[in-house]
Every structure is written in C-alpha cells, then in structure tokens.
C-alpha cells in the first residue's frame, strides 16, 4: 500500500533559540533575535494541543455521539529536548527558567548567580524556531522553560533535558538560520559538579 509520507534522518532537523526574552506575552521576537542554532539529539517534539468541549455526555439528542463542539483552548508543548551542556546552554536554561541573573566581576569570565524571580508569578516568554523538514518550519512565540534536568555521568559530557510550554501560537514559515556555534571543549562541559532538577511549577504561561 503506498503511503503519502517520506522519511528523513533526524539530523536534518533544526532548532534555533533566542538570547532574549519577549517584552511581553503575545509579543513575538523577530527573526533577528533568533541567533543561537542549537545542537540536540533530534527527538524533541513540538506539539500543538487543543482542548475541546462538546455535548457528547448530554441526553436528549437521540444519539450517543456529539452533535456540536468547539475548540476552547490551544497549548504548545516542546518536549523531549536533550543536549550536551555547553557554557551558553547552561546559562540560557537557568536564566529562562529562574528569571533573575545577578552578574558580578570586572571582566570575563563573569560570575552569574541565578535565583528565582519571586516578584512575579508569570513565567518568562521567549520565541523559538523549529524546523522538522524543509517544508515544515515554524516560529513559536510565547514559549517558557517548564523544567530542566541535568545528568552527570562518570565520563563524557553533562547532559541537559528540558521541556517548554506555551500559549498555542505558531507562525508557519522558514527563516535563514544562523551558523552553528563552535563546539566547546570537553573541559568547558564538565564544570558542573552536582546534578538535580529545577521546575517552575507555580507558574504558567501568561500568569
């Protein structure tokens, strides 16, 4: 049986992150702010999830099936992200998750102290770009980091896992992608000495 589906290697997928947060929810960052091409294992999934209501449980309609229904809400989810931790990615993950970055030092390398921003219960919105194929490419605004997990093995790079949630906004269309950054050295990737899990459970997109 012929199938209208063409497979492709997962290494052909692309992900671009932004170093900036949005000025507000429902205010997408332009493509000029999408500057960080990110390596990842290729299995991350972008989902557009709908919530519906219907009269399927109602009596009086002379059928067991729904006779009307509407979409009441859209959500976006970006899950399954896994990548080797680079200095840039470590900073981005915790800055976007925790919200407050105190920088000290008179010159590079600076010291960044990350803490949760408890002055607001609204998560930090940013915009990402996900390209599954040359024909399926989407800019996704209003996304926030929901949780981060670090795994430290006896040998090799520290691994980061991350998921994001959003408000359901998706803009179809491809963009000119930035160049992939130079891979960090092994010593840059093994500075962390403690693994753990951080989550922004009390917060949700938009408040």
VEXKE-902800 format. One record per atom (N, C-alpha, C): residue in three letters; x, y, z. Coordinates in steps of 0.02 Angstrom, whole numbers, plus 50000, padded with zeros to 5 digits. Layout:
// residues N
ALAXYZ;...
END
This chain:
// residues 207
UNK500424994150000;UNK500005000050000;UNK500445006250000;UNK500345010749953;UNK500755016849952;UNK500585021450010;UNK501085024650038;UNK500995029350093;UNK501225036250073;UNK500825041250089;UNK501005048150072;UNK501445051050127;UNK502035047950137;UNK502485050050190;UNK503195048350170;UNK503635053150174;UNK504335052150157;UNK504755053050220;UNK505125047950238;UNK505535048450298;UNK506165052550284;UNK506465055050338;UNK507095058650331;UNK507505057450394;UNK508155058050390;UNK508575057250450;UNK508445062850500;UNK508465061150565;UNK508315066250615;UNK508845071650619;UNK509455070250593;UNK509975075450596;UNK509805081350550;UNK509305080550507;UNK509105086050463;UNK508655091150499;UNK508435089550560;UNK508015094250597;UNK508445099950625;UNK508135105650636;UNK508495111550661;UNK508095114950716;UNK508475117750763;UNK508185121450819;UNK508585127850829;UNK508245133550834;UNK508575139950846;UNK508265143150907;UNK508685145350954;UNK508465148651015;UNK508635156051012;UNK508335159851057;UNK508485167051062;UNK508815168551128;UNK509285173151127;UNK509605175351189;UNK509165180151228;UNK508615182251198;UNK508185187351229;UNK507525184451252;UNK507225187751300;UNK506545186151318;UNK506075191251285;UNK505455189251276;UNK504975193851246;UNK504815199551294;UNK504655205351266;UNK504475210951308;UNK503825209651345;UNK503395205551315;UNK502755203851346;UNK502485197651312;UNK501995194451343;UNK501655188951310;UNK501275191751250;UNK501205187551199;UNK500875189451137;UNK501275194751098;UNK501925195051111;UNK502375199651075;UNK502975195651053;UNK502925192650994;UNK503445188050970;UNK504095191750955;UNK504655188350966;UNK505295191050946;UNK505375190250870;UNK505685195150838;UNK505815194650767;UNK506375189750752;UNK506445187850690;UNK506965182950671;UNK507665185550684;UNK507755192150688;UNK508425194750703;UNK508645193050774;UNK508165191150817;UNK508335189250886;UNK508445181750892;UNK508285177950839;UNK508395170750840;UNK509095169450813;UNK509575169150858;UNK510285169350839;UNK510685163250859;UNK510395158750899;UNK510785153150926;UNK510545146550897;UNK510885144050846;UNK510745137250822;UNK510975132350875;UNK510535127550892;UNK510675123250948;UNK510715115950927;UNK511255112650948;UNK511305105450939;UNK510825101950988;UNK510505096650964;UNK510085092551008;UNK510035085650978;UNK509745080951015;UNK509775074050992;UNK509265072350938;UNK508835077050921;UNK508375076250865;UNK507715073150881;UNK507615070950944;UNK506985067650960;UNK506475072350993;UNK506655078651004;UNK506185083351034;UNK505575084350990;UNK505005085251020;UNK504375085750984;UNK504025092251001;UNK503795095750949;UNK503375101750957;UNK502655099550946;UNK502235100550997;UNK501535098450994;UNK501075104550998;UNK500565104650957;UNK500025109550962;UNK499415105750987;UNK499225106951049;UNK498715103051083;UNK498085107151091;UNK497515104251071;UNK496875107751077;UNK496465104851134;UNK496075109051167;UNK495575106951217;UNK494885108551188;UNK494435103751192;UNK493775104651162;UNK493215103651213;UNK492635106351196;UNK492025104851232;UNK491515102151182;UNK491075097951205;UNK490555095251162;UNK489965093051205;UNK489425091051171;UNK488825088751207;UNK488785081151208;UNK489365077751202;UNK489355070451198;UNK489035067251259;UNK489095070351318;UNK488815067351378;UNK488095069351391;UNK487805073551349;UNK487125076151361;UNK486595071251336;UNK486025071251371;UNK485455067351348;UNK485005071751306;UNK484505068651273;UNK484025072451235;UNK484215073651162;UNK484795071051140;UNK484995072151071;UNK484905065951028;UNK484625060651056;UNK484435054551019;UNK485025051050986;UNK485625052151011;UNK486215048650986;UNK486745048551039;UNK487185043551036;UNK487735043151084;UNK488325047551064;UNK488285050351004;UNK488835054450979;UNK488715061850992;UNK489255065650990;UNK489195072950997;UNK488855075850936;UNK488435080850947;UNK488115084350891;UNK488385091350881;UNK488775093850929;UNK489125100150919;UNK489725100450966;UNK490205104450949;UNK490805105250990;UNK491245110750964;UNK491655113351007;UNK492105118850988;UNK492785117851022;UNK493295120550990;UNK493955121051021;UNK493945126851070;UNK494115125551133;UNK494095130751184;UNK494785133451202;UNK495315129651185;UNK495975131951205;UNK496505128351163;UNK497055131851148;UNK497635128851116;UNK498235129551163;UNK498645124451165;UNK499275124651202;UNK499835122251156;UNK500435124751167;UNK501025122051134;UNK501475118851185;UNK501785113251165;UNK502245109751208;UNK502865107851167;UNK503445109051195;UNK504075106951164;UNK504405102351215;UNK504405095951200;UNK504645090951249;UNK505145086251217;UNK505515082851260;UNK505995077851236;UNK506665080751216;UNK506795087251231;UNK507435090351214;UNK507985087351256;UNK508535085351224;UNK509115082951259;UNK509735085251222;UNK510225087851258;UNK510835090251225;UNK511415090251275;UNK512025090151249;UNK512605091051291;UNK512625098251316;UNK512815099051379;UNK512825105751409;UNK513445109551386;UNK513335115351357;UNK513865120051342;UNK513805125851390;UNK514325130051397;UNK514255135851441;UNK513655140251422;UNK513555141251356;UNK512985145451334;UNK512325142251353;UNK512255135751339;UNK511615132451353;UNK511465132251428;UNK511975131151469;UNK511875131251542;UNK511605137951565;UNK511895143351540;UNK511655149951559;UNK510955151251535;UNK510815149251472;UNK510155150451443;UNK509615146651481;UNK509735140351496;UNK509235136251529;UNK509035139251596;UNK509525141051637;UNK509365143351704;UNK509115150651705;UNK509355154651658;UNK509095161551653;UNK508355161451633;UNK508185157251584;UNK507485156851561;UNK507035153351612;UNK507315148751649;UNK506915145151698;UNK506815149251762;UNK507345152451786;UNK507325155551852;UNK507165162951850;UNK507405166451799;UNK507175173251789;UNK507595178851817;UNK508055177351862;UNK508445182651893;UNK509185180851890;UNK509575185051856;UNK510285183751846;UNK510685189651874;UNK511065188351926;UNK511495193551955;UNK512205192451931;UNK512475197351895;UNK513135196751864;UNK513645200651905;UNK514195197551923;UNK514725200851959;UNK515395199451924;UNK515875203751938;UNK516535203051907;UNK516695208951864;UNK517335210551859;UNK517555216451820;UNK517725214651748;UNK517735208251732;UNK517895206251665;UNK517765198851655;UNK517805196651594;UNK517685189651578;UNK518235185151607;UNK518055179451638;UNK517375176751645;UNK517005179951704;UNK516385181951691;UNK515965184751744;UNK515645179151784;UNK515395180951843;UNK515035176251885;UNK514295177651881;UNK513905172551864;UNK513175173151859;UNK512855169351916;UNK512455172751956;UNK512085169552010;UNK511345169651992;UNK511075163651981;UNK510375163051959;UNK509925161652019;UNK509375165352024;UNK508875164252076;UNK508185164952044;UNK507685161852077;UNK507005162552051;UNK506755169652064;UNK506455172552013;UNK506175179352019;UNK505485178752051;UNK505455180152116;UNK504825179352152;UNK504415185752153;UNK504625190752114;UNK504235196952110;UNK503645196152063;UNK503615190752026;UNK503065189451979;UNK502915182051978;UNK502285180251964;UNK502095173351956;UNK502015171451883;UNK502245175851839;UNK502205174651768;UNK502875171951743;UNK502865166651704;UNK503475163751676;UNK503775168451624;UNK504385166851603;UNK504755171051556;UNK504615168851485;UNK504305173051444;UNK504155171051375;UNK504745172351328;UNK504855167751283;UNK505345168651230;UNK505075165551166;UNK505465165951112;UNK505255163351048;UNK505775158451023;UNK505545152750996;UNK505995147750968;UNK505805146350896;UNK506265143250859;UNK506135141250790;UNK506285133850784;UNK505795130150757;UNK505875122850749;UNK505765121150676;UNK506235117550647;UNK506185115450577;UNK506225107850574;UNK505665104650556;UNK505645097350551;UNK505885095050483;UNK505655098350430;UNK505875097050362;UNK505925103750326;UNK506155103650265;UNK506195109850226;UNK505495112650213;UNK504985108450219;UNK504305110750207;UNK503915112150271;UNK504165109850327;UNK503825110750392;UNK504285114550439;UNK504185121050442;UNK504595125350485;UNK504135130350520;UNK504255131350585;UNK503805135550625;UNK504195139850674;UNK503995146150678;UNK504225150550732;UNK503695150250786;UNK503915149050848;UNK503445147950903;UNK503555153050958;UNK503145158250961;UNK503205163151015;UNK502865160851078;UNK502945164751131;UNK502605163551195;UNK502785156751225;UNK503415154851220;UNK503635148551250;UNK504045150051313;UNK503965145851364;UNK504355146651425;UNK504635139951447;UNK505205140051478;UNK505515133951504;UNK505125131551564;UNK504915125251562;UNK504505122451615;UNK504915118451665;UNK505395114651642;UNK505835111051688;UNK506485109351654;UNK506995108351695;UNK507675106751671;UNK507945101151714;UNK508265096351682;UNK508595090851718;UNK509315090251693;UNK509795089951738;UNK510495088751720;UNK510685081751741;UNK511045078351698;UNK511305071651713;UNK512055071651705;UNK512415069751758;UNK513145069651757;UNK513375062451759;UNK513705060351705;UNK513965053551701;UNK514685053351726;UNK514935047451739;UNK515625046651762;UNK516105049251709;UNK515955048051646;UNK516365050351590;UNK515915053651538;UNK516205058351502;UNK515825061551448;UNK515495068051470;UNK515105070751425;UNK514795077351436;UNK514215076951484;UNK514095082351519;UNK513485083251558;UNK512905083951509;UNK512355080551523;UNK511775080751479;UNK511215084951510;UNK510875088851469;UNK510305092951492;UNK509675090651457;UNK509145089951495;UNK508485088751467;UNK508045094551486;UNK507585096451441;UNK507195102451451;UNK506525101751416;UNK506005104451446;UNK505355104951413;UNK505105112051418;UNK504685113951369;UNK504405120651367;UNK503645120151356;UNK503295125151380;UNK502575125651368;UNK502425132651342;UNK501855133251307;UNK501695139651278;UNK500945140551269;UNK500765146051237;UNK500065148151233;UNK499705145751170;UNK500035141851128;UNK499705139251070;UNK499825143051006;UNK500215148351008;UNK500365152350948;UNK500915149050908;UNK500815148350843;UNK501305145650797;UNK501265149650732;UNK501845151650706;UNK501875155250643;UNK502265150950593;UNK501925148650541;UNK502235144250492;UNK502695148250446;UNK503225145050424;UNK503695148250377;UNK504415147350399;UNK504855146650350;UNK505565145650365;UNK505925152250372;UNK506525151950400;UNK506945157850408;UNK507665155950391;UNK508065161050377;UNK508775159950366;UNK509105158550433;UNK509405152750440;UNK509655150750505;UNK510375153050517;UNK510525154550580;UNK511215156450597;UNK511675150450593;UNK512315151850590;UNK512815146450588;UNK512845142950655;UNK512985136550654;UNK513055132750716;UNK513685135150752;UNK513645136450817;UNK514235138850854;UNK514775133450858;UNK515385135650869;UNK515945131050877;UNK515835126750938;UNK515955120350931;UNK515865115650987;UNK516355117251043;UNK516095117351105;UNK516515118651163;UNK516975112851176;UNK517525114151211;UNK517995108751229;UNK517705104551285;UNK517995098751296;UNK517745094251347;UNK517805097351417;UNK518325101251429;UNK518405104351495;UNK517865109451508;UNK517625112951455;UNK517085117651463;UNK516445114251484;UNK516375107851466;UNK515745104251476;UNK515725100351541;UNK516235100751582;UNK516255096651643;UNK516385100851705;UNK516135107051704;UNK516235111451761;UNK515725110351816;UNK515145107351799;UNK514635106251849;UNK514805100151892;UNK514665100551955;UNK514835095052000;UNK514225092352037;UNK513645094852022;UNK513055092452057;UNK512475092352008;UNK512125086852005;UNK511535086251962;UNK510905087452002;UNK510365088751966;UNK509735089952001;UNK509195091751953;UNK508625093651980;UNK508045095451939;UNK507745101851967;UNK507615106451921;UNK507305112751940;UNK506665113451900;UNK506125115751931;UNK505495116451894;UNK505155122951915;UNK504805126051868;UNK504415132051881;UNK503685130151890;UNK503565125551936;UNK502895122851944;UNK502365128051961;UNK502495133052005;UNK501955137552024;UNK501745142351969;UNK502115142551913;UNK501975147551862;UNK501695144251800;UNK501355148251760;UNK501085145751697;UNK501135151251645;UNK501085149551580;UNK501135154751529;UNK500615160151539;UNK500835166351540;UNK500375171951545;UNK500125173351615;UNK500365169551665;UNK500165170951733;UNK499805165151765;
END
